[in-house]
Amino acid sequence: LFRAGGQDRTGLASFSFPDGEVLDFAPDVVRGTLDRGWTGVRSIAVTQDGLRLIVGGGFDELAGVVKHGLGAVDSTSGDAAEWQSDRIYDRAYVSSVNVFGDQVFTTADAQGSVSEGVIAFDAATGADVWYDGCRGASHSMEMVRGVVYVGSHAHDCAVTEGGYGEQYQGYEPGDRRRYTLRAEVPGDAGNARLLQWFPRTNDGNGARSMASDGD
């Protein structure tokens, strides 16, 4: 539980703007059992029509629906909204949620490198659209002119068109074999295609946050 405007909430709260009055919006969030700390809500985004709030994190249940890591609620009532996919591995947490047009994009971190790449979903239904299949935690992403840019410590994108096989998995700052930044576009058969754009950061992990003016 946490307190929002003097009211108890379990993971999500809403306030009116600009007076800051707490609203009745209070979908129940049941925290998960991951042992790396991110067991609740980590990231949220509203669909372009303003009707759905997409919620990502490490929770195991959202608004009464058993759904690990990613789900949707009505942005006004907080009631559960349709979300078809169960793509997020139960030992993963969603690190970022972004809405671009009619799609939702996520990045994730996991024990076992499953669900860690960028996944795209239909914003209206939560159905899977495509998944880049990269392994190694992804922390952030941004889209510019149809290209998805990712900050991560990816070490294996072998299943991705134009990708690469397993790299050294060390975390030391001197490690230069992890691909800490990458760019990709949707590929064939629900996959993705990597572009030859791989600038490196010197921390072995990649960008934790990204932003763009869209151009």
Secondary structure, DSSP 8 states (H G I E B T S, - for coil): -EEETTEEESS---B-TTT--B-S----EE----TTS--SEEEEEE-TTSSEEEEEES-SEETTEE-SSEEEEETTT--B-------S-TTEEEEEEEEETTEEEEEEEETTS-S-S-EEEETTT--EEEE---BS-EEEEEEETTEEEEEEEE-B-TTSBT---------STT---SEEEEEEEE-STT-EEE-S-----SSSS--S-------
